[in-house]
């Protein structure tokens, strides 16, 4: 029986904790929280809660990190890896902000369940079958770059998820982060800043447009389709050798030259257990941000920002949103995962990118690490 520790006490953590507690092959260890434990009657098995990272580490064979906070996860994962304990994450925000620094420093991998991890599973299957991926595709049902607090509070309460989480889904920040992660993980490119986000209810038609763009660029790309009618899943657009055309036609895959491999669901916390078992059995990394990232999720102002204003949190805020960009084309940009308690030093207009010249950020390990990553990208150090 392996003892599984958990970091986070939100929607994903709640479901995963229940899954571990009922699992025949694992036991639930400590649950690390920053909230007041005495007030957490809403969370299952709260007798396992602790505010001590050291206690969590001492009581775990493997730790699942699903806080959704890049800066906090950077601090905790750094110490966990120093203790030689493997980490399974559901935290794209961590990976696209600082994850590249930790590649090769211990076992840390994203889990199946959320879109990047499910795309990683599809990628493994596709490569094993001889397919050549051109598009790593996400499917998004709705997009509003500037939703109102009232709408987000309504949908957050209805869905049982936090206000900042539902806002990051709605304004597109989450899909931009996820596709940044996927691009880096599979050494793919993006077609443009902010991605293409093809509006199309036909997966093959929209996917073919993206595939043709990938062919023009000479590189696989990471992007998404926007459709309220398509399933909440992911897809690959891939090519195959001409000598497999007859077989693929017989298997109802169409005439080519592009073939769609789709996963029409993702079950987040339930699927995380597959990656936990993979790691405990000695398996390799499912998905990381690669040691040499080329794509980042930068910060864009949703409204005019004045000198002296404080942005409490970037991801899921009503002040800024994130878009995918090529790092080398946006030197000095602030990754949205670092936008926490950020004080504006210069005024920024709606739609403009925020750079390190524009804001003052609190000192953090994550900030130091991002600076190292940026230097490595530009100088190869």
DRENTORPA-464702 format. One record per residue (C-alpha): chain; x, y, z. Coordinates in Angstrom, 3 decimals, decimal comma, always signed. Layout:
BEGIN
(pt "A" (X Y Z))
...
//
This chain:
BEGIN
(pt "A" (+0,000 +0,000 +0,000))
(pt "A" (+1,428 +3,354 -1,054))
(pt "A" (+0,679 +6,459 +0,965))
(pt "A" (-0,442 +9,341 -1,247))
(pt "A" (-0,135 +12,921 -0,005))
(pt "A" (-2,058 +15,793 -1,569))
(pt "A" (-1,407 +19,525 -1,946))
(pt "A" (-4,517 +21,627 -2,475))
(pt "A" (-8,053 +21,721 -1,138))
(pt "A" (-10,062 +22,866 -4,146))
(pt "A" (-12,415 +21,094 -6,536))
(pt "A" (-9,823 +18,704 -8,025))
(pt "A" (-8,224 +17,898 -4,672))
(pt "A" (-11,597 +17,147 -3,120))
(pt "A" (-12,463 +14,568 -5,753))
(pt "A" (-9,010 +13,011 -5,712))
(pt "A" (-8,905 +12,721 -1,923))
(pt "A" (-12,175 +10,798 -1,999))
(pt "A" (-10,770 +8,539 -4,727))
(pt "A" (-7,593 +7,741 -2,784))
(pt "A" (-9,494 +7,114 +0,432))
(pt "A" (-11,649 +4,484 -1,285))
(pt "A" (-8,810 +2,929 -3,303))
(pt "A" (-7,833 -0,718 -2,631))
(pt "A" (-4,120 -0,214 -3,339))
(pt "A" (-3,360 +3,162 -1,766))
(pt "A" (-3,863 +4,968 +1,507))
(pt "A" (-4,457 +8,663 +2,035))
(pt "A" (-1,612 +10,530 +3,660))
(pt "A" (-1,556 +14,187 +4,671))
(pt "A" (-3,379 +16,947 +2,831))
(pt "A" (-1,429 +20,202 +2,752))
(pt "A" (-3,612 +23,301 +2,996))
(pt "A" (-3,099 +27,030 +3,443))
(pt "A" (-6,623 +27,467 +4,779))
(pt "A" (-7,706 +27,362 +8,410))
(pt "A" (-8,164 +23,670 +9,150))
(pt "A" (-10,755 +24,252 +11,866))
(pt "A" (-13,012 +25,893 +9,266))
(pt "A" (-12,762 +23,152 +6,647))
(pt "A" (-15,799 +21,045 +7,476))
(pt "A" (-16,601 +21,313 +3,759))
(pt "A" (-13,612 +19,156 +2,813))
(pt "A" (-13,622 +15,331 +3,046))
(pt "A" (-11,300 +13,503 +5,436))
(pt "A" (-10,123 +16,785 +6,910))
(pt "A" (-8,521 +14,960 +9,831))
(pt "A" (-5,674 +14,340 +7,371))
(pt "A" (-5,103 +18,056 +6,856))
(pt "A" (-1,869 +19,770 +7,812))
(pt "A" (-0,252 +23,140 +7,271))
(pt "A" (+3,228 +21,636 +7,526))
(pt "A" (+5,056 +20,753 +4,327))
(pt "A" (+7,614 +18,804 +6,345))
(pt "A" (+4,840 +16,684 +7,850))
(pt "A" (+3,412 +16,027 +4,395))
(pt "A" (+6,808 +14,950 +3,056))
(pt "A" (+7,513 +12,662 +6,007))
(pt "A" (+4,161 +10,911 +5,564))
(pt "A" (+4,137 +10,362 +1,771))
(pt "A" (+5,429 +7,856 -0,778))
(pt "A" (+4,171 +10,109 -3,584))
(pt "A" (+2,632 +13,565 -3,543))
(pt "A" (-0,077 +14,897 -5,854))
(pt "A" (+0,084 +18,673 -6,377))
(pt "A" (-3,135 +20,308 -7,580))
(pt "A" (-3,172 +23,770 -6,019))
(pt "A" (-3,359 +25,614 -9,357))
(pt "A" (-0,889 +28,181 -7,969))
(pt "A" (+2,415 +28,418 -9,854))
(pt "A" (+4,312 +30,328 -7,151))
(pt "A" (+3,157 +28,159 -4,265))
(pt "A" (+3,743 +24,941 -6,229))
(pt "A" (+7,254 +26,088 -7,077))
(pt "A" (+8,096 +26,386 -3,375))
(pt "A" (+6,559 +23,067 -2,357))
(pt "A" (+7,760 +20,973 -5,292))
(pt "A" (+11,304 +22,268 -4,868))
(pt "A" (+11,415 +20,928 -1,301))
(pt "A" (+9,631 +17,682 -2,179))
(pt "A" (+12,134 +16,856 -4,913))
(pt "A" (+14,991 +17,572 -2,488))
(pt "A" (+13,482 +14,785 -0,368))
(pt "A" (+13,502 +12,473 -3,432))
(pt "A" (+9,729 +11,995 -3,388))
(pt "A" (+7,956 +11,776 -6,772))
(pt "A" (+5,379 +14,408 -7,662))
(pt "A" (+2,339 +14,027 -9,898))
(pt "A" (+0,665 +17,314 -10,786))
(pt "A" (-2,529 +18,688 -12,174))
(pt "A" (-1,123 +22,175 -12,423))
(pt "A" (-0,428 +23,477 -15,913))
(pt "A" (+0,119 +26,904 -14,364))
(pt "A" (+3,168 +25,622 -12,490))
(pt "A" (+4,649 +23,894 -15,518))
(pt "A" (+4,416 +26,793 -17,984))
(pt "A" (+5,824 +29,242 -15,431))
(pt "A" (+8,713 +27,368 -13,812))
(pt "A" (+8,356 +23,661 -14,627))
(pt "A" (+11,218 +23,610 -17,137))
(pt "A" (+13,703 +24,350 -14,354))
(pt "A" (+12,761 +21,126 -12,564))
(pt "A" (+13,138 +18,830 -15,575))
(pt "A" (+15,826 +16,294 -14,689))
(pt "A" (+15,884 +17,287 -11,013))
(pt "A" (+13,574 +14,478 -9,904))
(pt "A" (+10,311 +12,845 -10,891))
(pt "A" (+7,677 +15,463 -11,552))
(pt "A" (+5,034 +14,866 -14,198))
(pt "A" (+1,640 +16,161 -15,157))
(pt "A" (-1,177 +13,640 -14,772))
(pt "A" (-3,755 +12,359 -17,178))
(pt "A" (-7,160 +13,872 -16,631))
(pt "A" (-6,894 +17,509 -17,617))
(pt "A" (-6,523 +18,332 -21,309))
(pt "A" (-2,687 +18,423 -21,451))
(pt "A" (-2,341 +15,032 -19,764))
(pt "A" (-5,005 +13,472 -21,971))
(pt "A" (-3,272 +14,879 -25,052))
(pt "A" (-0,051 +13,323 -23,761))
(pt "A" (-1,785 +9,959 -23,545))
(pt "A" (-3,140 +10,391 -27,083))
(pt "A" (+0,348 +11,359 -28,263))
(pt "A" (+1,836 +8,167 -26,833))
(pt "A" (-0,838 +6,063 -28,512))
(pt "A" (-0,475 +7,889 -31,834))
(pt "A" (+3,305 +7,507 -31,968))
(pt "A" (+3,009 +3,807 -31,086))
(pt "A" (+0,646 +3,356 -34,059))
(pt "A" (+2,940 +5,179 -36,465))
(pt "A" (+0,945 +8,394 -36,759))
(pt "A" (+2,754 +11,710 -37,227))
(pt "A" (+0,967 +14,428 -35,199))
(pt "A" (+0,467 +17,804 -36,815))
(pt "A" (-2,008 +19,384 -34,386))
(pt "A" (-2,400 +18,980 -30,630))
(pt "A" (-5,939 +20,211 -30,246))
(pt "A" (-8,050 +21,341 -27,314))
(pt "A" (-11,813 +21,846 -27,555))
(pt "A" (-13,344 +24,903 -25,922))
(pt "A" (-17,096 +25,402 -25,692))
(pt "A" (-17,323 +29,085 -24,781))
(pt "A" (-15,119 +32,178 -24,751))
(pt "A" (-15,580 +35,683 -23,368))
(pt "A" (-12,371 +37,664 -22,917))
(pt "A" (-13,930 +40,071 -20,431))
(pt "A" (-16,735 +38,441 -18,400))
(pt "A" (-18,497 +40,263 -15,572))
(pt "A" (-17,960 +39,350 -11,910))
(pt "A" (-21,689 +38,745 -11,549))
(pt "A" (-21,741 +36,146 -14,351))
(pt "A" (-18,650 +34,427 -13,018))
(pt "A" (-20,036 +34,254 -9,482))
(pt "A" (-23,217 +32,679 -10,845))
(pt "A" (-21,380 +30,025 -12,869))
(pt "A" (-18,834 +29,382 -10,141))
(pt "A" (-21,565 +28,725 -7,581))
(pt "A" (-23,499 +26,575 -10,035))
(pt "A" (-20,435 +24,479 -10,910))
(pt "A" (-18,957 +24,304 -7,422))
(pt "A" (-15,622 +25,761 -8,515))
(pt "A" (-13,788 +28,888 -7,418))
(pt "A" (-14,387 +32,322 -8,903))
(pt "A" (-10,852 +32,648 -10,273))
(pt "A" (-10,999 +29,164 -11,812))
(pt "A" (-14,264 +29,739 -13,672))
(pt "A" (-13,024 +33,164 -14,800))
(pt "A" (-9,788 +31,718 -16,203))
(pt "A" (-11,840 +29,141 -18,119))
(pt "A" (-14,176 +31,771 -19,529))
(pt "A" (-11,661 +34,441 -20,556))
(pt "A" (-9,448 +31,884 -22,331))
(pt "A" (-6,461 +32,061 -19,980))
(pt "A" (-6,757 +28,395 -19,053))
(pt "A" (-6,793 +27,085 -22,622))
(pt "A" (-3,854 +29,353 -23,499))
(pt "A" (-1,872 +27,958 -20,541))
(pt "A" (-2,779 +24,386 -21,419))
(pt "A" (-1,779 +24,746 -25,063))
(pt "A" (+1,451 +26,506 -24,078))
(pt "A" (+2,226 +23,488 -21,912))
(pt "A" (+1,415 +21,030 -24,685))
(pt "A" (+3,498 +22,955 -27,232))
(pt "A" (+6,561 +22,866 -25,007))
(pt "A" (+6,010 +19,273 -23,945))
(pt "A" (+5,977 +17,998 -27,517))
(pt "A" (+8,350 +20,556 -29,063))
(pt "A" (+5,528 +22,003 -31,121))
(pt "A" (+4,991 +25,581 -32,255))
(pt "A" (+2,018 +27,934 -32,165))
(pt "A" (+0,535 +29,475 -35,286))
(pt "A" (+0,282 +32,973 -33,804))
(pt "A" (+0,055 +34,938 -30,584))
(pt "A" (-3,174 +34,088 -28,732))
(pt "A" (-3,523 +30,933 -30,883))
(pt "A" (-5,898 +30,603 -33,849))
(pt "A" (-8,879 +29,237 -31,945))
(pt "A" (-10,773 +28,139 -35,047))
(pt "A" (-14,552 +28,482 -34,671))
(pt "A" (-15,925 +25,279 -36,183))
(pt "A" (-18,460 +22,626 -35,178))
(pt "A" (-16,810 +20,095 -37,505))
(pt "A" (-13,692 +18,639 -35,889))
(pt "A" (-12,248 +17,352 -39,173))
(pt "A" (-12,843 +20,594 -41,045))
(pt "A" (-11,473 +22,844 -38,306))
(pt "A" (-8,669 +20,405 -37,563))
(pt "A" (-7,673 +20,343 -41,230))
(pt "A" (-7,329 +24,132 -41,247))
(pt "A" (-4,991 +23,869 -38,278))
(pt "A" (-3,103 +20,982 -39,891))
(pt "A" (-2,553 +22,978 -43,067))
(pt "A" (-1,142 +25,820 -40,981))
(pt "A" (+1,224 +23,361 -39,324))
(pt "A" (+2,347 +22,171 -42,754))
(pt "A" (+3,014 +25,780 -43,783))
(pt "A" (+5,083 +26,371 -40,633))
(pt "A" (+6,927 +23,075 -41,019))
(pt "A" (+6,182 +22,125 -37,419))
(pt "A" (+3,382 +20,560 -35,384))
(pt "A" (+1,284 +23,176 -33,629))
(pt "A" (-0,725 +23,415 -30,421))
(pt "A" (-4,118 +25,123 -30,720))
(pt "A" (-7,852 +24,695 -30,124))
(pt "A" (-11,286 +24,640 -31,691))
(pt "A" (-14,107 +26,789 -30,331))
(pt "A" (-17,497 +25,079 -30,503))
(pt "A" (-20,421 +24,639 -28,107))
(pt "A" (-21,446 +21,499 -30,034))
(pt "A" (-18,226 +19,484 -29,932))
(pt "A" (-17,533 +17,256 -26,902))
(pt "A" (-15,456 +18,486 -23,966))
(pt "A" (-12,304 +16,646 -24,960))
(pt "A" (-9,136 +16,811 -27,009))
(pt "A" (-7,926 +15,642 -30,404))
(pt "A" (-4,900 +15,091 -32,567))
(pt "A" (-4,694 +15,742 -36,282))
(pt "A" (-2,081 +13,424 -37,738))
(pt "A" (-0,682 +12,031 -40,957))
(pt "A" (+0,334 +8,457 -41,707))
(pt "A" (+2,364 +6,672 -44,351))
(pt "A" (+0,689 +6,238 -47,728))
(pt "A" (+0,957 +2,454 -47,430))
(pt "A" (-1,505 +2,562 -44,515))
(pt "A" (-4,191 +4,448 -46,448))
(pt "A" (-6,282 +1,366 -47,345))
(pt "A" (-6,237 +0,104 -43,774))
(pt "A" (-7,194 +3,471 -42,345))
(pt "A" (-10,043 +3,748 -44,834))
(pt "A" (-11,300 +0,321 -43,760))
(pt "A" (-11,104 +1,406 -40,109))
(pt "A" (-13,437 +4,322 -40,920))
(pt "A" (-10,708 +6,925 -40,475))
(pt "A" (-11,471 +8,604 -43,795))
(pt "A" (-9,481 +9,218 -46,940))
(pt "A" (-6,737 +11,313 -45,417))
(pt "A" (-4,337 +12,960 -45,771))
(pt "A" (-5,284 +14,057 -42,246))
(pt "A" (-6,657 +11,714 -39,599))
(pt "A" (-8,405 +12,665 -36,369))
(pt "A" (-7,668 +10,846 -33,126))
(pt "A" (-10,071 +12,139 -30,518))
(pt "A" (-10,806 +11,705 -26,838))
(pt "A" (-14,318 +12,958 -26,233))
(pt "A" (-14,063 +13,232 -22,444))
(pt "A" (-11,602 +14,039 -19,695))
(pt "A" (-12,308 +13,036 -16,099))
(pt "A" (-9,647 +15,085 -14,311))
(pt "A" (-9,241 +13,789 -10,746))
(pt "A" (-10,422 +10,257 -11,601))
(pt "A" (-7,808 +9,827 -14,320))
(pt "A" (-5,010 +11,181 -12,153))
(pt "A" (-4,773 +7,786 -10,486))
(pt "A" (-3,541 +6,244 -13,740))
(pt "A" (-0,488 +8,492 -13,653))
(pt "A" (+0,057 +7,890 -9,944))
(pt "A" (+0,172 +4,148 -10,664))
(pt "A" (+2,425 +4,731 -13,679))
(pt "A" (+4,978 +6,562 -11,516))
(pt "A" (+4,812 +4,111 -8,604))
(pt "A" (+5,477 +1,261 -11,041))
(pt "A" (+8,635 +2,989 -12,254))
(pt "A" (+7,200 +4,567 -15,391))
(pt "A" (+8,618 +7,655 -17,017))
(pt "A" (+7,314 +11,213 -17,233))
(pt "A" (+3,989 +11,524 -19,036))
(pt "A" (+4,321 +15,259 -19,706))
(pt "A" (+6,548 +18,116 -18,612))
(pt "A" (+7,292 +21,549 -20,016))
(pt "A" (+10,651 +20,401 -21,480))
(pt "A" (+14,010 +21,689 -20,348))
(pt "A" (+14,089 +24,116 -23,274))
(pt "A" (+10,705 +25,832 -23,624))
(pt "A" (+9,911 +28,085 -26,573))
(pt "A" (+6,357 +29,156 -25,689))
(pt "A" (+5,041 +31,097 -22,684))
(pt "A" (+1,713 +32,527 -21,520))
(pt "A" (+2,149 +36,274 -21,226))
(pt "A" (-0,057 +38,813 -19,438))
(pt "A" (-2,465 +41,092 -21,314))
(pt "A" (-4,434 +43,935 -19,705))
(pt "A" (-8,218 +43,523 -19,798))
(pt "A" (-8,697 +47,173 -18,877))
(pt "A" (-6,637 +50,328 -18,500))
(pt "A" (-4,305 +49,850 -15,542))
(pt "A" (-2,981 +52,847 -13,614))
(pt "A" (+0,251 +53,437 -11,731))
(pt "A" (-0,007 +52,160 -8,159))
(pt "A" (-2,775 +49,629 -8,792))
(pt "A" (-2,256 +46,168 -7,322))
(pt "A" (-3,152 +43,037 -9,266))
(pt "A" (-3,884 +40,494 -6,532))
(pt "A" (-3,855 +37,493 -8,850))
(pt "A" (-3,393 +37,303 -12,596))
(pt "A" (-4,969 +33,962 -13,476))
(pt "A" (-8,721 +34,296 -13,178))
(pt "A" (-8,754 +38,022 -12,507))
(pt "A" (-10,860 +40,788 -14,007))
(pt "A" (-7,750 +42,879 -14,668))
(pt "A" (-5,623 +40,698 -16,951))
(pt "A" (-5,719 +37,517 -19,012))
(pt "A" (-3,098 +35,236 -20,520))
(pt "A" (-2,195 +34,466 -24,141))
(pt "A" (+0,311 +32,033 -25,639))
(pt "A" (+3,363 +33,622 -27,290))
(pt "A" (+6,804 +32,666 -28,544))
(pt "A" (+9,263 +33,598 -25,812))
(pt "A" (+11,899 +34,957 -28,196))
(pt "A" (+9,364 +37,365 -29,705))
(pt "A" (+8,312 +38,731 -26,292))
(pt "A" (+11,459 +39,435 -24,332))
(pt "A" (+10,750 +40,805 -20,872))
(pt "A" (+7,110 +39,720 -20,770))
(pt "A" (+5,588 +38,739 -17,425))
(pt "A" (+4,224 +35,172 -17,415))
(pt "A" (+0,722 +35,350 -16,021))
(pt "A" (+1,591 +32,709 -13,420))
(pt "A" (+3,853 +35,301 -11,747))
(pt "A" (+1,186 +38,009 -11,593))
(pt "A" (+0,363 +37,882 -7,915))
(pt "A" (+0,343 +40,981 -5,677))
(pt "A" (+1,813 +42,852 -8,632))
(pt "A" (+2,013 +46,646 -8,289))
(pt "A" (+1,824 +48,694 -11,484))
(pt "A" (+4,848 +50,950 -12,004))
(pt "A" (+3,630 +52,261 -15,353))
(pt "A" (+0,201 +52,732 -16,895))
(pt "A" (-0,843 +50,009 -19,339))
(pt "A" (-3,721 +50,313 -21,791))
(pt "A" (-6,395 +47,713 -22,487))
(pt "A" (-5,009 +44,979 -24,736))
(pt "A" (-1,354 +45,784 -24,085))
(pt "A" (+1,184 +43,261 -22,851))
(pt "A" (+2,605 +43,704 -19,353))
(pt "A" (+6,394 +43,558 -19,071))
(pt "A" (+8,753 +43,554 -16,124))
(pt "A" (+9,277 +47,282 -16,731))
(pt "A" (+5,587 +47,828 -15,999))
(pt "A" (+5,200 +46,048 -12,649))
(pt "A" (+6,883 +45,387 -9,350))
(pt "A" (+6,545 +41,767 -8,232))
(pt "A" (+7,190 +40,321 -4,774))
(pt "A" (+10,400 +38,355 -4,485))
(pt "A" (+9,829 +34,614 -4,861))
(pt "A" (+11,618 +31,443 -5,887))
(pt "A" (+9,344 +31,279 -8,933))
(pt "A" (+10,413 +34,763 -10,054))
(pt "A" (+14,090 +33,872 -9,701))
(pt "A" (+13,591 +30,656 -11,642))
(pt "A" (+11,712 +32,347 -14,479))
(pt "A" (+14,572 +34,814 -14,870))
(pt "A" (+16,954 +31,861 -15,230))
(pt "A" (+14,684 +30,233 -17,792))
(pt "A" (+14,496 +33,450 -19,801))
(pt "A" (+18,279 +33,827 -19,801))
(pt "A" (+18,634 +30,236 -20,973))
(pt "A" (+16,183 +30,824 -23,826))
(pt "A" (+17,914 +33,964 -25,062))
(pt "A" (+21,539 +33,185 -24,258))
(pt "A" (+21,623 +29,405 -24,181))
(pt "A" (+23,008 +29,408 -20,632))
//
